[in-house]
Amino acid sequence: MSKTITSEIKFLVELDENRVPEKLTWSAEDGGVELEEAKAMMLSIWDSKVQETLRIDLWTKDMPVDEMKLFFHQTLVAMSETFQRATQDEKMADTMKDFCDYFAEKMELKK
């Protein structure tokens, strides 16, 4: 019988009086990360019982719009890469990457 290993990732959200995030930090002891600050996060969790995605999308009130655009672009690119690895569907992954290029062009992110 193999031994089960548990790993923990923690997110801490400091809120202002209106419950708007002021500070986000995260820790992942196994990865050597301890209270690392972040300006934004997106977490998706698949609920197989009801066949839907549960989400937590947070960003601090001082997250600059230009950084948010980059964050979204990089997240979309990462999702297309993850989709390709998870499904082996290269045609759709390429279509998603084409959209990422279009997104970057429209947001004027490409140099």
N, C-alpha and C positions, 0 to 999 in steps of 0.2 A: 504494500500500500504506500503510495507516494504522499509526502508531507505537503500540506496546503500552505502556501505563502500568501500573506496579506500585505498589501501596500496601500498607503493612505496619501491622498492629496487633499489639502485643506485650502479653502478660500475664506478670507476675512474681508468683510465689507463694512467700512465706517460710513455712517450716514449723517447728514445734517438734520436739523430740526424738522425739515420737510420730507425726510426719508429719501433724499437724493444722495447717491454715492459721492463721497468726498475722497475716499481712499480705498484702493483694492490691493490686497496683498495675498500671496499664495505661497504654500510650502509643499515640498515633496521630498521628504527625508531620503528616500531611496535614490533620488536624483541629485542630492546635495543642494537642494534649494530650500532656503529658510527665510520666510517673510520677504520675498521678492516683491517689489512694488510693480503694479501694472496700471495702465490707464483705462483698459477695456478688456472684456472677456465675453466669449460666447461659448456656451456649453449646450450640447444636444444629447439627449438620452432617449434611446428607443424603448418604448413600452410595447413589448410583443403581445401582451394580452389584449390590448385595445388597438393595436396596429397604428400607433401614432407617435410622433416625436414630441418630447417635452423639452422646453428650452428655457435657458436663463441667459439673457443678454443684458449686460451691465456696462456702463462706462461712467467715468468720473465727470463731474461738471466742468472740469478744466481740460478735458480731452479736446485738443484742437481739431477743427473740421478737416484740415488737410491730412492729419494723422489718421482720422477716422476713415477717410477715403482710401488711404494706403492699407489700413487694417482690413477693410472689406475686400480690397483687391487681393491681398495676400491670402486671406481666408478662402476666397473663391478659388484661387489657384491651388491651394492645399486640398480643398475639397475635390477638385477635378483629379488630382493625383491619387488621393485616397480612393475615389470612386474607381479609378482604373485598376489599382492594386486589389480592391475588394471584389470587383466583378469581372475583371479581364476584358471589359467591353471598351476596346480601344477607340472604336468609331464614336461612341457617345462621349468618351473622355476627351477626344480631340475636339468635338463640338463644344464641350464645356470650356476647353482652353481657348477656342476661337472667341467665345463670349467674353472670357477674361481679357483677351486682347482688345476687344471692342470696348469693354468697360474702362480699361486703362486709357484708351484713346479718348473716349468721351469725357473722362475725368481729368484728362491732360496729365496723366501720371507717367507716361512714357517720355523718355528724353530723346 
